[in-house]
Amino acid sequence: MNSIFSNCLDFLKTDEAKTNMKQYIITPMGDILYKEMYFYVWLICFYHLFLILLVLITVLMLFKQYYLTQLYLSNVQQLLVN
């Protein structure tokens, strides 16, 4: 058993085995994963852009509401004083 294990390790340590594993196993799996995940990565990017835009619009609306409230209160205060 030890002999088979050591033979496999010796084979995997050779440059030819490393090149073959990279060329025939790792590169195709990377391509497959990239093709499968490509759509979802773009979907997540657009989702985040949408959320950022939504937060910015909400903040702008809050600032506008705050400004209008302050303007209204100052006008009411002036009317009460006069």
C-alpha positions, 0 to 999 in steps of 0.5 A: 500500500505504501508503495502505491502511495509513494509512486502516486506522489512521485508521479504528481511531483513531476513537471509533466503531471503538474502541467497536465493537471493544470492544462486538463483539469484546473483550466477547464474547471475555471472556465466552467465556473466563470461561465456559470457565475458570470451572469450572477456576478453582473446581477449582483453588481447591478443590484448593488448599483440600484441599492446605492441609487435608491439610498442616494435618492432617499437621502436627497428626499430627506434633505429636501423635506428637512429644508421645506420643513425649516422654511415652513416653520420659519414662515409660521414663526414670522406670521406669529410674531407679526 
